Amino acid sequence: MPLKVKVSMNMNSISTVLSNHGLEAGGSVQRYITTNLIRMIDGYVPLRAGVLKGSRNNAPPYDEIVYDTPYAARLYYNPQYNFNYSPQRGAYWDKRAWADNGDTFLSDLKQAIEGDKI
């Protein structure tokens, strides 16, 4: 004799599950990642008077970091500019910061997620 089983499940929507874990657009995980990327990148952004670094805009939903000055693109795409006072600073600042610190960033993110600190 075959056994018949009827199962009924009430499940939350995908958006509710994402929200409960801080994974929605602009959620706690996105803010954590953006904030820590900014912290990592800041030491690589060209700095004279601080205008470029201060022009950084990372408004909600925190999915992009924008440096908003008329000369930001010129400094970003021209590695021939020399920042003698701080050789770490210069063109392609995000890519260089990631090359130097990406592994540490990912390790810290993993620890934050596992430790439920986000």
Secondary structure, DSSP 8 states (H G I E B T S, - for coil): -------------HHHHHHHTT-STTSHHHHHHHHHHHHHHGGGS--SSSHHHHTEE--TT----EE-STTHHHHHT-TT---TT-TT-SSSHHHHHHHHHHHHHHHHHHHHHHTT--
